[in-house]
Amino acid sequence: MSVLVSRRDFLKASAMLGGGMVLEFCLPVTSTAAGGAAASEVNAWIVIHPDDRVVIRIARSEMGQGTFTALAQLVAEELDCDWARVSAEFASPNEHIRRDRVWGSMSTGGSMGVRSSQDYVRRAGASAREMLVAAAAARWQVPVAECTAADGVVAHAPSGRKLRYGQLAADAARLTPPKEVTLRDPAAWKIAGKSVQRLDIPDKVLGKPVFGVDVMLPGMLHASIAQCPVFGGKVLSVDAGAAAKMRGVRKIVREESFVAVVADSWWRADEALRRVAVEWDLGGNGHASNETIAAMLREGLADRQLPQARKLGDAPAAMATAAKVVEAEYRSPYLNHATLEPQTCTAWLKPEGFLEVWTSTQNGEASMAAAAEAAGLPLEKVEVHKMMLGGGFGRRGGPQDFVRQGVAIARAMPGIPVKMMWSRAEDMQHGFYRPASMVRMRAGLDAQGNLVAMHTTIACPSILKVLMPGVLSKDGIDFTAVRSFTDMPYAVPNQQVDYAMRNGHVPVGFWRAPGQQNAFYRESFIDELATAVGRDALEYRLAMLKPGDKNRLVLDAVATAAAWGSPLPAGVHRGLAVADGFGSFTAMVAEVSVGPGGQPRVLRIVVAIDSGHVVNPDTCRAQAESNVVFGLGSILYQENNVKAGRIVESNFHDFRLPRLSEMPRVETVLVPSGGFWGGHGEPAILPLAPAMCNALFAATGQRIRSLPLKHHDLRAPV
């Protein structure tokens, strides 16, 4: 299969119309090098040009996390090519389907981009290397065992002959791939495991890559969209008379759940949309508020007939005989993903019945399925061009609502490309939010202060119920809602975890590190217990962790790096937390101060991570810093409130982002112990809130049991 030249020419023209930017579109299966020589696909992952340029296809999405480069490193490592000659491109979802899902998963979430695909992408590189060696041996008519490959060259030591990969690729492409390959020991890595320059950064510095909001196509129109302000509502009636007369307006599109205006510019479309009078059916949810949601969750905590997500020993009985019982209730609000790039989708339903979609997506395959369903077309008639993402954090993974909307609008404008973009307010008030939750924890301590029993009740909406109901356990347990408690690393002989699924009308979704609030609850409560028995927070945790536990490794590493227990400057206080998730183990120390007016300031964050293996150390450190800056806003300021069924916040003036001046110094200690593959996109956010809040307790004597901090008076008691 190959991509038609006319289509490539069209895309080049589209790029020029977009201000000279290069569209990050999907692959050609074969391509032509300068001078007319064809590049060769050695396997689905690797295309090699006659001039030795290597193109590696990436199935996962790139949203700033570095997966684009890390996966290319793993392939190039096993291929043993010249890294300076490597580039990468996104694999085509359409080709993916046509070729029987040859690239595996196209989903990027759960810090899974590298850890869940590392094995098969490495095998792709190793297989291609062996095929290149076999091709050289056949040309020289020598045993394969006498040939070696390194740095993009196959050599035959006995004769001194050498051939470059570019000279062998066409022959190698005709060979049958080996059934078994041997992967390199990470200790021998030359490309993987190194802090190489990310492939996407140079172009990003120059403004070359095209994000979803940047797509420009010949004759393209623009659409702005309005959805019911109350979730679940529908359109009752539309009066678009005034809007239809406005300059540049081409069409008013009415669907069951939204109204859109299509015009010759987005500004004109949005201005006209403001003149459209829409009557909404609120679906009975117009009464919902913070108070009704809190009552729903509190009712869940009071329910005595809840399914048990974990039962170890007999927690109620152990609690009844405990020397001391400590109880606390924690809570957190709904949170929008607040990606800087709002939801957007460009769709073009062509006269020949082929649909093309350009969108920022965390799952190209899911976007294609959503587009095909919305258009009523078979998958083979749809192509999704995966753009660079201006933020994802889970929002662009599961729902694909923006793709369905973009395609629905394009169906109303057949033959014309239409770019739909949400306004910032629309994006803020129509997300799939991090669930609000309440958790009650009870702990039983023996006479020596040891934790012998813990009973946790969690009340919150279920993400899986909304997005992946088939993954729920048979008794209705959402594992994302109970994590950090059902897999608690501490050796507590009696544990019980109850789950109250309480889904209101606010849609919930995967927010960076789903269930991360539970790490805040658990690790803050563990600090409460240490304080209750007069024990050091680090020592108390270590006493409950078995020898060899990876949590011990990262706790020891972070304690050493942060000099836990050493004197601090006046007014500076430390807090500690540990959490494992998304395949990795993370411990953190936060150093904070509190101003005279009660303003908290995070001065320093030290984080230790064991992910088993590290592909690009620089990217892993950058991800730890990213976790801190992303999580900082949710701890200090951010929340989404509900009033009259609506989300109150509409922009960054009332959903504040941290300022540059508020960013602490972040020191990352990588302690990969080998033997497993963990992620880096989310783990460092898990211990952030508890480490900060435990430090604030040391500073003020106040125990923080709810977020954000803006609601707490942190002035130190007189």
PLY file of the C-alpha trace (Angstrom):
ply
format ascii 1.0
element vertex 718
property float x
property float y
property float z
element edge 717
property int vertex1
property int vertex2
end_header
0.00 0.00 0.00
1.10 3.57 -0.60
-0.27 7.03 -0.14
-1.27 8.83 -3.33
1.08 11.56 -4.48
-1.86 13.92 -4.93
-2.74 13.53 -1.26
0.82 14.30 -0.22
0.83 17.34 -2.48
-2.42 18.44 -0.93
-1.01 18.14 2.56
2.08 20.09 1.58
-0.14 22.82 0.18
-2.18 22.76 3.38
0.97 23.24 5.41
1.95 26.27 3.34
-1.47 27.77 3.84
-0.92 27.31 7.57
1.89 29.84 7.62
4.68 27.55 6.53
4.20 25.06 9.35
4.68 21.35 8.82
1.63 19.21 9.44
2.29 16.31 11.80
0.29 13.94 9.64
0.55 10.18 9.37
2.84 7.93 7.44
3.29 7.00 3.86
4.03 3.28 3.77
6.71 3.91 1.19
8.25 7.27 0.48
10.72 8.73 -1.95
14.08 10.17 -1.01
15.75 13.09 -2.73
16.86 12.04 -6.18
13.97 9.66 -6.68
15.28 6.62 -4.77
12.56 4.85 -2.82
12.82 4.32 0.92
12.12 0.81 2.15
9.83 -0.37 4.90
11.87 -3.01 6.70
8.94 -3.61 9.02
5.89 -1.66 10.12
7.94 0.42 12.56
11.00 1.21 10.48
11.54 2.88 7.11
15.11 3.30 5.89
16.14 5.67 3.10
19.02 4.96 0.71
20.95 7.83 2.33
20.68 6.01 5.71
17.97 8.20 7.17
15.81 6.11 9.48
12.16 6.97 10.05
10.56 5.36 13.09
6.79 5.21 13.31
5.21 6.04 16.64
1.74 4.77 17.50
1.33 6.75 20.73
0.48 10.43 21.01
2.86 13.22 21.97
1.56 15.84 24.39
4.85 17.09 25.77
5.65 14.00 27.82
8.49 12.79 25.57
7.00 9.47 24.46
7.65 10.33 20.81
11.39 10.35 21.49
11.56 7.60 24.11
9.89 5.03 21.86
12.16 6.03 18.99
15.15 5.53 21.31
14.05 2.00 22.15
13.60 1.06 18.50
16.88 2.70 17.47
18.71 0.99 20.32
17.82 -2.46 19.07
18.22 -1.45 15.44
21.68 -0.08 16.32
21.49 2.77 13.85
23.03 6.23 13.84
20.80 8.30 16.18
21.78 11.47 14.33
20.01 10.06 11.26
16.76 9.20 13.06
13.43 10.98 12.73
9.94 9.88 13.73
6.39 10.18 12.46
2.98 9.19 13.73
1.55 5.91 12.50
-1.73 6.20 10.62
-4.86 4.94 12.42
-6.35 4.08 9.04
-3.33 1.99 8.06
-3.40 0.52 11.55
-6.85 -0.92 10.91
-6.06 -1.99 7.35
-2.96 -3.82 8.59
-4.71 -5.72 11.37
-3.66 -3.37 14.20
0.00 -3.90 13.45
1.18 -1.12 15.80
-0.55 -2.43 18.91
-2.25 0.07 21.21
-2.60 3.67 20.05
-3.86 4.84 23.43
-1.67 7.23 25.41
-2.67 7.44 29.06
-2.01 5.91 32.44
1.73 6.53 31.93
1.56 3.54 29.58
3.16 4.96 26.44
6.57 3.39 27.01
5.97 0.74 29.64
3.19 -1.13 27.82
4.80 -1.06 24.36
8.52 -1.26 25.16
8.74 -4.99 24.52
7.25 -5.11 21.05
8.85 -1.90 19.78
12.25 -3.15 20.93
11.58 -6.44 19.16
10.72 -4.49 16.01
14.14 -2.84 16.13
15.97 -6.08 16.86
14.10 -7.90 14.08
14.99 -5.21 11.53
18.63 -5.35 12.59
18.77 -9.10 12.07
17.11 -8.74 8.67
19.71 -6.15 7.62
22.51 -8.44 8.77
20.97 -11.36 6.89
20.68 -9.24 3.75
24.37 -8.32 3.95
25.40 -11.92 4.54
23.38 -13.04 1.52
24.95 -10.38 -0.70
28.46 -11.35 0.41
27.58 -15.06 0.46
29.05 -15.49 3.95
27.59 -16.96 7.16
25.34 -14.61 9.09
27.33 -15.37 12.24
30.37 -13.66 10.71
28.50 -10.36 10.30
27.82 -7.67 12.90
25.75 -4.50 12.92
26.58 -1.24 14.68
25.83 2.45 14.14
23.92 1.85 10.92
26.57 -0.31 9.27
26.86 -4.08 8.78
30.44 -5.33 8.79
32.13 -8.60 7.80
35.28 -8.68 9.91
37.11 -11.49 8.06
37.04 -9.59 4.75
36.79 -6.05 6.07
33.73 -5.38 3.93
31.00 -3.01 5.09
27.54 -1.99 3.90
25.37 0.81 5.17
21.78 0.20 6.23
20.59 2.39 3.39
22.32 0.07 0.91
20.72 -3.02 2.47
17.20 -1.87 3.34
15.53 -2.88 0.07
16.97 -6.40 0.28
16.13 -6.69 3.98
12.52 -5.66 3.33
12.06 -8.75 1.17
13.16 -11.17 3.89
10.92 -13.03 6.33
11.28 -11.52 9.81
12.91 -13.80 12.39
10.50 -15.54 14.75
12.65 -14.93 17.82
15.09 -12.14 18.64
17.30 -11.43 21.62
16.95 -8.02 23.21
19.89 -6.13 24.59
20.63 -6.01 28.28
19.82 -2.46 29.43
23.30 -2.33 30.93
24.65 -2.34 27.35
22.35 0.37 25.99
23.97 3.05 23.84
20.95 5.14 22.77
18.23 4.16 25.23
18.99 5.11 28.80
20.67 8.33 27.65
19.50 11.94 27.83
19.29 12.46 24.08
17.74 15.57 22.60
14.01 15.14 22.11
13.02 14.84 18.47
10.10 17.27 18.74
11.86 20.12 20.55
13.81 21.80 17.71
10.69 22.14 15.56
8.64 23.32 18.54
11.18 26.04 19.27
10.80 27.19 15.67
6.99 26.94 15.75
6.86 24.30 13.03
4.58 21.58 14.42
0.86 21.98 13.91
-1.41 21.43 16.87
-5.11 20.77 16.46
-5.95 24.47 16.75
-3.42 25.36 14.04
-4.78 23.21 11.20
-5.45 25.19 8.03
-6.89 23.65 4.87
-7.91 25.16 1.52
-11.40 26.64 1.68
-11.78 25.74 5.34
-14.62 27.14 7.43
-14.77 27.51 11.21
-17.32 26.51 13.82
-18.00 27.61 17.38
-20.21 25.43 19.55
-22.62 25.86 22.46
-23.75 22.95 24.62
-26.39 22.91 27.31
-25.00 24.69 30.39
-26.40 21.87 32.53
-24.88 18.44 31.87
-27.27 16.04 30.20
-29.49 18.76 28.77
-30.79 18.94 25.22
-31.81 21.55 22.67
-35.50 22.45 22.80
-35.67 25.31 20.33
-33.33 27.61 18.41
-33.88 31.14 17.15
-30.95 31.90 14.84
-32.55 34.62 12.75
-30.23 37.41 13.89
-27.11 35.24 13.77
-27.80 33.97 10.26
-27.70 37.54 8.90
-24.27 38.31 10.34
-21.27 38.72 8.09
-19.42 35.53 7.20
-22.00 33.14 8.66
-22.57 30.12 6.43
-24.75 27.80 8.45
-26.41 27.20 11.82
-26.08 23.56 12.84
-28.54 22.16 15.34
-27.97 18.77 16.94
-29.69 17.12 19.87
-27.06 18.20 22.39
-25.49 21.32 20.85
-25.83 24.25 18.49
-22.96 25.43 16.29
-22.39 28.37 13.99
-20.23 27.85 10.89
-18.56 30.95 9.46
-15.52 32.05 7.49
-13.56 32.76 10.68
-13.81 31.43 14.20
-14.26 34.91 15.66
-17.26 35.56 13.42
-18.68 32.14 14.23
-18.35 32.77 17.96
-19.78 36.29 17.76
-22.77 34.97 15.82
-23.24 32.15 18.31
-23.77 34.74 21.03
-26.78 36.01 19.02
-28.39 32.58 18.80
-31.24 32.20 21.26
-31.35 28.60 22.48
-33.97 27.15 24.80
-32.55 24.17 26.69
-34.18 21.17 28.29
-32.13 20.92 31.50
-32.98 17.27 32.01
-33.96 17.65 35.65
-30.46 18.59 36.80
-30.88 22.33 37.14
-31.12 22.03 40.93
-27.72 20.38 41.44
-25.18 22.30 43.51
-22.12 21.87 45.69
-24.48 21.21 48.58
-26.49 18.47 46.86
-23.29 16.81 45.64
-21.77 16.90 49.13
-24.97 15.40 50.53
-24.81 12.62 47.93
-21.25 11.76 48.90
-21.95 11.98 52.61
-24.87 9.61 52.18
-22.41 7.24 50.56
-20.14 7.38 53.59
-23.11 6.56 55.83
-24.23 3.55 53.78
-23.66 0.33 55.74
-24.29 -2.01 52.80
-21.33 -1.14 50.62
-19.26 -3.57 48.55
-15.81 -4.24 49.93
-12.89 -3.44 47.64
-10.48 -5.04 50.10
-10.80 -7.22 53.18
-7.73 -8.43 55.04
-8.13 -9.87 58.52
-10.94 -8.40 60.61
-10.64 -4.62 60.81
-13.82 -3.96 62.87
-12.84 -6.54 65.49
-9.27 -5.28 65.70
-10.55 -1.72 65.98
-12.78 -2.70 68.90
-9.79 -3.91 70.93
-7.31 -1.23 69.83
-5.55 0.87 72.46
-6.34 4.00 70.47
-8.58 4.83 67.53
-7.94 7.77 65.23
-10.55 8.92 62.72
-10.50 11.59 60.00
-12.55 12.66 57.02
-11.00 14.15 53.89
-12.51 15.58 50.71
-11.60 17.14 47.37
-13.52 18.90 44.56
-14.23 18.31 40.89
-11.37 19.45 38.66
-11.25 20.31 34.97
-8.23 19.24 32.91
-7.89 22.85 31.71
-5.67 22.01 28.74
-4.22 25.17 27.24
-5.39 23.97 23.83
-9.20 23.79 23.99
-11.01 20.86 22.40
-10.85 21.04 18.64
-11.54 18.90 15.60
-11.22 19.60 11.89
-13.30 17.31 9.69
-13.69 17.07 5.93
-16.36 14.81 4.45
-15.28 14.46 0.87
-17.60 13.96 -2.13
-16.25 10.43 -2.69
-17.46 9.45 0.78
-14.06 9.54 2.52
-13.73 11.37 5.84
-10.53 13.01 7.01
-10.14 14.28 10.57
-7.36 16.35 12.11
-7.41 16.43 15.89
-5.33 16.48 19.04
-6.02 13.05 20.47
-4.58 10.70 23.06
-5.99 7.75 21.17
-5.94 7.88 17.39
-7.77 4.57 17.06
-10.59 5.67 19.37
-10.85 8.97 17.51
-11.19 7.11 14.23
-13.87 4.83 15.66
-15.80 7.85 17.00
-15.48 9.66 13.67
-16.63 6.62 11.70
-19.64 6.14 13.96
-20.60 9.82 13.76
-20.29 9.81 9.96
-21.94 6.42 9.45
-18.89 5.19 7.53
-16.78 2.04 7.78
-13.40 2.48 9.46
-11.61 2.02 6.15
-13.28 5.20 4.87
-11.89 7.36 7.69
-8.44 8.79 8.31
-7.44 10.56 11.51
-4.37 12.77 11.40
-2.87 12.87 14.88
-1.66 16.34 15.71
0.67 17.42 18.49
-1.38 17.97 21.65
-1.53 21.23 23.55
-2.14 19.29 26.75
-4.05 16.08 27.34
-3.96 14.93 30.98
-6.64 12.33 30.15
-9.18 14.70 28.60
-8.35 13.71 25.03
-8.23 10.01 25.76
-11.58 8.45 26.43
-14.64 10.58 25.63
-13.94 11.71 22.01
-17.00 13.98 22.28
-15.17 16.73 20.39
-14.49 14.36 17.47
-18.14 13.34 17.22
-19.19 16.99 17.28
-16.65 17.99 14.65
-17.82 15.23 12.33
-21.49 16.05 12.91
-20.82 19.64 11.84
-18.83 18.47 8.80
-21.77 16.28 7.75
-23.85 19.44 7.60
-21.22 20.97 5.28
-20.34 18.11 2.87
-17.32 18.68 0.69
-15.99 21.54 2.83
-13.41 21.19 5.63
-14.67 22.69 8.90
-12.58 23.34 11.98
-14.62 23.25 15.18
-13.00 24.81 18.23
-14.49 25.22 21.68
-14.25 28.56 23.41
-12.34 28.62 26.69
-15.60 28.90 28.64
-17.08 25.98 26.73
-13.98 23.94 27.51
-13.99 24.86 31.19
-17.69 24.16 31.67
-18.09 21.00 29.57
-15.28 18.73 30.61
-15.02 15.24 32.04
-13.88 16.20 35.50
-11.69 14.63 38.13
-14.24 13.13 40.53
-15.13 14.97 43.70
-14.73 12.61 46.63
-15.06 12.11 50.36
-13.12 9.55 52.35
-13.46 8.49 55.97
-10.53 6.66 57.55
-10.42 4.94 60.93
-7.22 3.51 62.35
-6.68 1.22 65.30
-3.34 1.51 67.14
-1.90 -0.89 69.68
-0.28 0.15 72.96
3.05 0.75 71.19
1.42 2.99 68.59
1.62 0.45 65.79
-1.13 0.49 63.14
-3.01 -2.79 63.53
-6.28 -1.98 61.75
-7.53 0.45 59.12
-11.05 0.86 57.80
-11.53 3.19 54.83
-14.80 4.23 53.21
-14.59 6.01 49.87
-17.52 7.88 48.32
-17.02 9.25 44.83
-18.26 8.98 41.24
-16.93 6.16 39.09
-14.93 7.07 36.00
-15.23 3.54 34.67
-19.03 3.66 34.99
-19.02 6.68 32.67
-16.33 5.71 30.17
-15.56 1.98 30.48
-18.44 0.20 32.26
-17.21 -3.21 31.14
-14.10 -2.83 33.29
-16.03 -2.46 36.56
-15.76 -5.47 38.83
-18.83 -7.68 39.19
-19.73 -6.00 42.48
-19.33 -2.51 41.06
-15.83 -1.63 42.24
-13.98 1.00 40.22
-10.30 0.25 40.80
-9.33 3.85 40.01
-11.55 5.05 42.86
-10.01 2.80 45.51
-6.34 2.69 44.51
-3.78 3.65 47.15
-6.00 1.88 49.70
-6.65 -1.49 48.09
-2.95 -1.75 47.21
-1.60 -0.01 50.32
2.04 -1.08 50.81
2.07 -0.83 54.58
2.00 -4.10 56.52
-1.27 -3.61 58.39
-2.77 -6.98 59.41
-6.41 -5.86 59.35
-7.72 -3.78 56.48
-11.14 -3.05 55.04
-11.93 -0.74 52.13
-15.56 0.03 51.26
-16.60 1.81 48.08
-19.72 3.93 47.66
-20.19 4.66 43.96
-22.10 7.93 43.76
-22.36 9.30 40.22
-24.13 12.61 39.96
-24.87 14.52 36.77
-21.34 15.95 36.41
-19.42 13.76 33.91
-16.14 12.43 35.26
-13.06 11.27 33.42
-9.44 10.28 33.69
-7.54 13.24 35.16
-3.77 13.02 35.38
-3.11 10.08 37.75
-6.74 8.97 38.22
-7.49 8.41 41.88
-4.54 10.52 42.98
-6.64 12.18 45.70
-6.44 8.90 47.60
-2.67 9.27 47.96
-3.34 12.68 49.54
-5.83 11.15 51.96
-3.76 8.11 52.88
-0.39 9.77 53.28
-1.81 12.71 55.23
-3.61 10.28 57.53
-0.43 8.23 58.05
1.21 11.46 59.17
-1.69 12.03 61.56
-1.04 8.63 63.07
2.69 9.27 63.41
1.92 12.55 65.15
-0.63 10.86 67.43
2.00 8.47 68.76
4.93 10.91 68.70
6.91 9.14 65.98
8.97 10.58 63.11
7.05 10.47 59.83
9.84 8.69 57.96
10.59 6.18 60.70
6.90 5.41 61.15
6.50 4.53 57.46
9.67 2.50 57.20
8.61 0.39 60.18
5.52 -0.73 58.21
7.34 -1.58 54.97
8.82 -5.01 54.38
12.53 -5.37 53.56
13.09 -5.11 49.81
9.91 -3.08 49.23
10.49 -0.53 46.47
8.76 2.07 48.63
11.61 1.69 51.13
14.11 2.29 48.33
12.56 5.60 47.26
11.95 6.72 50.86
15.60 6.15 51.72
16.68 7.89 48.52
14.51 10.97 49.05
15.39 11.20 52.74
19.09 11.21 51.86
18.70 13.73 49.03
16.57 16.07 51.14
18.67 15.58 54.29
15.58 14.55 56.25
15.98 15.38 59.93
18.70 17.99 59.45
18.16 21.57 60.68
16.26 23.93 58.37
16.38 27.72 58.06
13.98 29.58 60.33
10.43 29.45 59.02
11.02 26.51 56.67
9.32 23.16 57.35
9.38 19.72 55.76
6.73 17.16 54.88
7.03 13.65 53.51
4.93 11.21 51.48
5.35 8.02 49.48
3.07 6.48 46.86
3.29 3.87 44.16
1.24 3.86 41.01
1.36 3.62 37.22
4.12 1.07 37.48
6.52 3.26 39.48
7.38 4.03 43.09
7.69 7.65 44.21
8.63 9.41 47.44
8.69 13.15 47.99
9.85 15.74 50.50
8.35 19.23 50.35
9.89 22.25 52.02
7.43 25.09 52.65
7.06 28.37 54.43
3.99 30.39 55.39
3.94 34.17 55.11
2.57 36.44 57.85
-0.71 36.71 55.97
-1.04 32.94 55.75
0.26 32.62 52.19
1.82 29.18 51.64
4.96 29.01 49.58
6.58 25.83 48.35
10.31 26.39 48.27
11.73 23.02 47.33
10.51 19.65 46.17
12.75 16.60 46.26
11.35 13.55 44.53
12.79 10.05 44.17
11.39 7.67 41.54
12.03 4.01 40.83
10.57 3.09 37.44
12.64 -0.03 36.98
14.23 1.20 33.76
14.78 4.74 32.49
14.81 5.41 28.76
15.59 9.15 28.74
16.72 10.52 32.13
16.29 14.16 31.10
12.69 13.56 30.01
11.96 11.67 33.23
13.20 14.59 35.30
11.13 16.95 33.16
8.05 14.82 33.82
8.63 15.04 37.58
8.78 18.83 37.26
5.66 18.74 35.09
3.81 16.74 37.73
4.74 19.35 40.32
3.62 22.38 38.34
0.40 20.66 37.20
-0.45 19.45 40.69
0.49 22.71 42.36
-2.47 24.57 40.89
-4.93 21.92 42.07
-3.51 22.09 45.59
-3.31 25.86 45.91
-6.29 27.25 44.00
-8.21 25.10 41.57
-11.70 23.67 41.98
-14.86 23.42 39.94
-18.01 24.44 41.75
-21.57 23.58 40.75
-24.47 26.02 41.06
-27.90 25.56 39.47
-26.56 22.47 37.71
-23.78 24.45 36.03
-20.02 24.65 36.43
-19.30 28.11 37.81
-15.72 28.63 36.60
-15.33 29.81 33.02
-11.70 30.76 32.44
-8.32 31.09 34.09
-9.39 34.17 36.01
-11.41 31.92 38.32
-9.50 28.66 37.69
-6.07 29.99 38.47
-2.81 28.54 37.20
0.35 28.84 39.31
2.61 31.75 38.43
6.25 31.31 37.50
7.17 32.97 40.79
5.30 30.23 42.67
7.21 27.33 41.12
9.49 25.62 43.63
12.91 24.21 42.90
12.43 20.56 41.92
15.22 18.05 42.46
14.64 14.62 40.97
16.51 11.53 42.06
16.18 8.62 39.63
16.81 5.28 41.33
15.91 2.66 38.70
16.35 -0.76 40.25
15.73 -2.71 37.02
13.55 -5.70 36.34
10.32 -3.85 35.54
8.96 -0.94 33.51
7.16 1.92 35.20
5.77 5.20 33.92
6.79 8.81 34.54
3.88 10.89 33.27
1.85 10.65 36.48
3.60 9.02 39.48
5.21 12.19 40.85
1.83 13.89 41.30
0.73 11.21 43.79
2.81 12.28 46.82
2.75 16.02 46.06
-0.37 17.10 47.97
0.34 15.04 51.10
4.00 16.08 51.21
2.99 19.74 50.96
0.15 19.47 53.46
2.24 17.50 55.93
4.84 20.26 55.70
2.13 22.86 56.29
1.08 20.97 59.42
4.67 21.22 60.63
4.57 24.95 59.89
1.18 25.83 61.36
-0.11 22.94 63.44
-3.15 22.80 61.16
-4.11 19.52 59.56
-5.30 20.10 55.99
-8.10 17.68 55.15
-9.60 19.38 52.10
-8.33 21.15 49.01
-7.66 23.68 47.59
-5.59 25.55 50.17
-7.13 28.91 49.30
-10.03 28.03 51.61
-7.76 27.60 54.66
-6.48 30.31 56.97
-2.88 29.22 57.35
-1.72 32.01 59.60
0.30 30.40 62.34
-1.49 30.45 65.70
-0.32 33.14 68.09
0 1
1 2
2 3
3 4
4 5
5 6
6 7
7 8
8 9
9 10
10 11
11 12
12 13
13 14
14 15
15 16
16 17
17 18
18 19
19 20
20 21
21 22
22 23
23 24
24 25
25 26
26 27
27 28
28 29
29 30
30 31
31 32
32 33
33 34
34 35
35 36
36 37
37 38
38 39
39 40
40 41
41 42
42 43
43 44
44 45
45 46
46 47
47 48
48 49
49 50
50 51
51 52
52 53
53 54
54 55
55 56
56 57
57 58
58 59
59 60
60 61
61 62
62 63
63 64
64 65
65 66
66 67
67 68
68 69
69 70
70 71
71 72
72 73
73 74
74 75
75 76
76 77
77 78
78 79
79 80
80 81
81 82
82 83
83 84
84 85
85 86
86 87
87 88
88 89
89 90
90 91
91 92
92 93
93 94
94 95
95 96
96 97
97 98
98 99
99 100
100 101
101 102
102 103
103 104
104 105
105 106
106 107
107 108
108 109
109 110
110 111
111 112
112 113
113 114
114 115
115 116
116 117
117 118
118 119
119 120
120 121
121 122
122 123
123 124
124 125
125 126
126 127
127 128
128 129
129 130
130 131
131 132
132 133
133 134
134 135
135 136
136 137
137 138
138 139
139 140
140 141
141 142
142 143
143 144
144 145
145 146
146 147
147 148
148 149
149 150
150 151
151 152
152 153
153 154
154 155
155 156
156 157
157 158
158 159
159 160
160 161
161 162
162 163
163 164
164 165
165 166
166 167
167 168
168 169
169 170
170 171
171 172
172 173
173 174
174 175
175 176
176 177
177 178
178 179
179 180
180 181
181 182
182 183
183 184
184 185
185 186
186 187
187 188
188 189
189 190
190 191
191 192
192 193
193 194
194 195
195 196
196 197
197 198
198 199
199 200
200 201
201 202
202 203
203 204
204 205
205 206
206 207
207 208
208 209
209 210
210 211
211 212
212 213
213 214
214 215
215 216
216 217
217 218
218 219
219 220
220 221
221 222
222 223
223 224
224 225
225 226
226 227
227 228
228 229
229 230
230 231
231 232
232 233
233 234
234 235
235 236
236 237
237 238
238 239
239 240
240 241
241 242
242 243
243 244
244 245
245 246
246 247
247 248
248 249
249 250
250 251
251 252
252 253
253 254
254 255
255 256
256 257
257 258
258 259
259 260
260 261
261 262
262 263
263 264
264 265
265 266
266 267
267 268
268 269
269 270
270 271
271 272
272 273
273 274
274 275
275 276
276 277
277 278
278 279
279 280
280 281
281 282
282 283
283 284
284 285
285 286
286 287
287 288
288 289
289 290
290 291
291 292
292 293
293 294
294 295
295 296
296 297
297 298
298 299
299 300
300 301
301 302
302 303
303 304
304 305
305 306
306 307
307 308
308 309
309 310
310 311
311 312
312 313
313 314
314 315
315 316
316 317
317 318
318 319
319 320
320 321
321 322
322 323
323 324
324 325
325 326
326 327
327 328
328 329
329 330
330 331
331 332
332 333
333 334
334 335
335 336
336 337
337 338
338 339
339 340
340 341
341 342
342 343
343 344
344 345
345 346
346 347
347 348
348 349
349 350
350 351
351 352
352 353
353 354
354 355
355 356
356 357
357 358
358 359
359 360
360 361
361 362
362 363
363 364
364 365
365 366
366 367
367 368
368 369
369 370
370 371
371 372
372 373
373 374
374 375
375 376
376 377
377 378
378 379
379 380
380 381
381 382
382 383
383 384
384 385
385 386
386 387
387 388
388 389
389 390
390 391
391 392
392 393
393 394
394 395
395 396
396 397
397 398
398 399
399 400
400 401
401 402
402 403
403 404
404 405
405 406
406 407
407 408
408 409
409 410
410 411
411 412
412 413
413 414
414 415
415 416
416 417
417 418
418 419
419 420
420 421
421 422
422 423
423 424
424 425
425 426
426 427
427 428
428 429
429 430
430 431
431 432
432 433
433 434
434 435
435 436
436 437
437 438
438 439
439 440
440 441
441 442
442 443
443 444
444 445
445 446
446 447
447 448
448 449
449 450
450 451
451 452
452 453
453 454
454 455
455 456
456 457
457 458
458 459
459 460
460 461
461 462
462 463
463 464
464 465
465 466
466 467
467 468
468 469
469 470
470 471
471 472
472 473
473 474
474 475
475 476
476 477
477 478
478 479
479 480
480 481
481 482
482 483
483 484
484 485
485 486
486 487
487 488
488 489
489 490
490 491
491 492
492 493
493 494
494 495
495 496
496 497
497 498
498 499
499 500
500 501
501 502
502 503
503 504
504 505
505 506
506 507
507 508
508 509
509 510
510 511
511 512
512 513
513 514
514 515
515 516
516 517
517 518
518 519
519 520
520 521
521 522
522 523
523 524
524 525
525 526
526 527
527 528
528 529
529 530
530 531
531 532
532 533
533 534
534 535
535 536
536 537
537 538
538 539
539 540
540 541
541 542
542 543
543 544
544 545
545 546
546 547
547 548
548 549
549 550
550 551
551 552
552 553
553 554
554 555
555 556
556 557
557 558
558 559
559 560
560 561
561 562
562 563
563 564
564 565
565 566
566 567
567 568
568 569
569 570
570 571
571 572
572 573
573 574
574 575
575 576
576 577
577 578
578 579
579 580
580 581
581 582
582 583
583 584
584 585
585 586
586 587
587 588
588 589
589 590
590 591
591 592
592 593
593 594
594 595
595 596
596 597
597 598
598 599
599 600
600 601
601 602
602 603
603 604
604 605
605 606
606 607
607 608
608 609
609 610
610 611
611 612
612 613
613 614
614 615
615 616
616 617
617 618
618 619
619 620
620 621
621 622
622 623
623 624
624 625
625 626
626 627
627 628
628 629
629 630
630 631
631 632
632 633
633 634
634 635
635 636
636 637
637 638
638 639
639 640
640 641
641 642
642 643
643 644
644 645
645 646
646 647
647 648
648 649
649 650
650 651
651 652
652 653
653 654
654 655
655 656
656 657
657 658
658 659
659 660
660 661
661 662
662 663
663 664
664 665
665 666
666 667
667 668
668 669
669 670
670 671
671 672
672 673
673 674
674 675
675 676
676 677
677 678
678 679
679 680
680 681
681 682
682 683
683 684
684 685
685 686
686 687
687 688
688 689
689 690
690 691
691 692
692 693
693 694
694 695
695 696
696 697
697 698
698 699
699 700
700 701
701 702
702 703
703 704
704 705
705 706
706 707
707 708
708 709
709 710
710 711
711 712
712 713
713 714
714 715
715 716
716 717
